[in-house]
């Protein structure tokens, strides 16, 4: 897709305006209701759909298909990220009325950092086509690792601060309690971070680790930096509302890691086939419609099996409780 500088500027300004509206609406700290989260989750999905269909109506059917495949992939990977966001919120004991502010700024930081990753990835791909072999192998390895983690018995996880976050805390110091929406305060004449600022940085910088698999994954679906950026932007910007909407549902998506491992493994194979094709080897390439069908199919099956498994688990636990109560009586 031939993207002019004017279109890039207009897109960034448009996304900036949407972020400003989102910030204006959520500027006052408050507990986000299910209704509010649901409405805005639908709004962001509709906006993403309008953008994708806009590409289609503009005669860019290939770009439209790549956008939808990339958006759905990034969105599904982002849902998995929410598990870690829950751990971060618990680790820093973030008050419920401040969580929406944390996610808003944290996701904005993540979007900026991902833009840098995307620019770097696009530059590397343009110069070295063999990097597709590395991306493909990495995604296949990540898929295997996800399966191993899903099969492990470790249910309780704890968030550990990365080195960058620890160095920032050591450099500036951190206040011992939250001070509303303030990010810095004066403590004994020294300017220090508030816990709110630290948790925002934790959300933003932790997302960079997730970008290590999500960025190669979307480059496996499209090599167009414009599509990669917009798909990531729309997937991330609705993440805050999705956090509040499906917070309770996350625990029920017990097979999500298996589904994501299948998707990442599939895209990894697609990348390797593409790399072989670029090297002159006659191998079949996987089309975008097939990719989109596989991604959507895996997510639907994963969701259904997860809900069935969760329901059976809940019934077993209820039966165990009932059995214990009858014995005690």
N, C-alpha and C positions, 0 to 999 in steps of 0.2 A: 504494500500500500504506500503510495507516494504522499507523504505528509509534509506540508509546507510549514515554515516557521510560524506563519500566521495562525494555522490551525493548532499548532502546539501551544502558542500563547493563549488563544481563545479557550482551549481545553483546560489549561492550568488555571486561567482566570475563572472559568465556569466551576471547576472543582473547588477553587478557593472560595467562591461565593456560597456554594453549598455548605462548605465547612463553617463559614461565618454564620450562616443561618442556623446551623446545628448548634454552634456555640452560643448564639444569642438566645435560642430557645432553652438551652440547658445551662445558662449562665448562673442561675440561682440554685445553690445546692439544695437538693431535695431527694427523697426516696422515689425511685422510678417505679411506677405501677406497671402491672402486666399489660394494661390497656395502652398506656403510653408507649411502652416498648414494642408492643405488637403493631401499633399504627406506624411507627417510624421504621420498623423492620420492613413492613410492606412498602413504605415509601421508597426506601433505598433500593429494594429489589425491583420495583417498578421503574425507577430512574435508570437502573442498570439495563433493564429490558428495553426501555425506550432508546438508550444509547446504542444497544446492539442492533435493534431493528432500524435505527437511523442509518447505521452503516449499510444495512441491507438495501434500504430504499435509495441510498446514494449510489447504488450500483456496486458496492464492495461486498459481494456475497461471501467471498473467501474470508475477508477480514471479519465479517459478522459471525461466521461459524467459529473462527478462531477465538473471537472475544467471548462468546458464550461458553466454549469449552474451557478457556482459561479462567473465566469468572467462576464457573461452577467448581473447577478444581481448587482454585485459591480459596473460595468460600468454604469448601469442605475441609481443607487443611486448616483454615482459620478457626473452625468449630473445635478442632482438636486443640488449638492453642488456648481455647477458653478454659480448659482444665487447668493449665498452668496459671492463667490469670486468677482463677479461684484460689489457688495456693498462695499467690502473691498477696492477694487481698487479706487472706487469713494470717499470713506471716507478719504483715505490717498492721494488722488489726485496724483496717481502714473503716471509719464510721460509714454506715450505710448511705447517709445523705451526701457523702463526698465521693462515693465510688464512681458516679457518672462523670464527675469532673476529672478524676484520675484516668478513666478510660478515654475520655475525649482528648486530653493532652498526650497521653501515652500512645494512642493510636496515631496521632498527628506526627509525633516523633518517629514512630515506626514507618510511616508513609515516606517521610523525608529520607530516612536511612535506606529504605527499599529502593527509592528512586536512584540513589547513588549506586546500589548494587546492580540495578537494571542497566544503568549507563555503562558500568564496568563490564557487565556480562555481554552487552551488545557489542562493545568495542573488541572484546576478546574473540567473540564468535566471528566478527567481520574479518579479523586478522588471522585466526587459526581455526580452520574448519574441524581439525582433529579433536578440538575440545569437546565435541559431541560425544566422543568415546568416553571421555572422563565424566561428563554429565550423566550419560546413560549408566555407566558402571556405578557411579555414586548413588543414583536413584534406586538401582537394583539392590545395592548394599543397604540403603536406608529402608527399603521395603522389607528385607530380611530382618533387619534390626527391630522394626516395628512389630513384626510377628513374634520375635523373641521376647520383647517387652510385654506384649499382650498375653503371652503364655506364662509369664513369670507369676509367682504367687505374691509379689510385693504389692499390696493394696494401698498402704499408707505411704504417701509421698510427701516430701517437704521441699519447699523452694530454697535453693541456695544462691546467694548473691554472686554475680560474676565479678571478675577481677576489676573491670572498669568501674562498676558500681562501688565496690569496696574502696578503690583508690579515690573516687570522688568524695565519698563520705569521710575518708581520712583527711583529705585535703581541706575540705570546708567545715567539717563538723556537722552534727545533726542535733536538732532540738529534741528534748525528751518527751514532747507531746505535740499534738496537732494544734494549729492556730488558725482555724477556719480554712479559708482558701489561700492563705498566704504561703508563698513558696520560700521566702527568706525572712528571717527575723534578726534583730540585734540581741545578742546574748553576751553580757559583760563587755560591751563595746565591740564585739566581734560579730561579723555577719555570718550566720550559719544557715544551713538548709533546714527546712521543716520536714517531718516525715512524709508530708504530702508530695513534696518535690522528689524525694527519694523513691517513692513508690511509682510516680510517673516515669522516672528514668528507668526503673526496673521493668515496667511494662514495655517501654519503647525499646530498650536495649536487648531485652530477652527475645523480642520478636525478630531481631537480627539473626538469632540462632535458627529460628524457624525458616527464615528466608533462605538459609543454606540449602534446604531441599525444595522449597516452594518456587524459588526463582528458576533453578534448573528444570523443574517440572513444567512450568509454563513455557520456557524456551523450547521444550520438547513438543509443544503444541503449535507454537508460532515463533518466528524469529523477528517479528516486527516489534521494535521497541515501543511504538505507540500503543499497540494492542496489549503488550505486556504491562505497560504502566497503567493504562486505564482499567484493565481487568483487576490489577492489584488494588488500585485506588478504590474502585466500587466495592470490592470484597472487604477491604479494611474499614471503610467509612461506615458501614452498617454493623460493624462488629460490636460497638458499644451497646446498641439496643438489643442485639441478639444475645448478649451476655445476660441481660436482665430477663429476657423472654424465655430462654431455655435453660436458665441456671439449674432448675430442678430436674430438667430432662437429661442433662449431661450424664448423670449417673446411670441412666437407663440405656444409653448408647454403648452397651458393653462390647459390641462387635465393630465399633468405629475404626479402631486401629487396624483390624483385619481388612476392612474395606479400603482404608487409605493405603495400606501396604500393597493391595492388588492394583490400585490406581497408579501408585508410584512405580511399581514394577512394570506395569503395562507401558507407561510413558518412557521408562528407562529402555525397554526393548525397542520402542518406537524410535528413540534417539540413536540407538546403536544401528538400527536398520537404515536410518537417514544418513548416518556417518559412513556406512558401507556404500550406500548409493552415491554419496558425494565423492567417495574414493574410486568410483568406477566399477564397483561390484554390482552385478545385476541381482538385486534382491527386491522383494515387494515392499512397498511403503504403505503405511497405514494412513488412510485419509482422515480428514477432520470429522466428517459425518460418522465414521466408524468410531473414532476416538470419543466423540460426544455421546454416542449411544452406549459405549462401554462404561464411561464415567457415570452417566446417569443411572444405568442399569445396576452397577455395583452399589451406588449410594442408596437406591431404592431397596435392593435386597438386604443390604446391611442394616438399614433402619428397621425394616420389617422383622428380621431375625433378632435384632437387638431388643425390640419391644416385646417379642414373644418370650425370649429368654428372661427378660426382666420380670415379666408377669409370672412366669413359672417359678422364678426365684422368690418373688414376693409371696406366692401361694405356699411354697415350702416353708418359708419363715413363719408365716401365719399358722401353718399346721403344727410346726414345732412349738410355738408359743402356746397354742391350744392344748397340745399334749402335755406340756409342763404344768399348765394350770390345772388340768384334770388330775395329774399325779399328786400335786400339792393338796388338792381338795380331798 
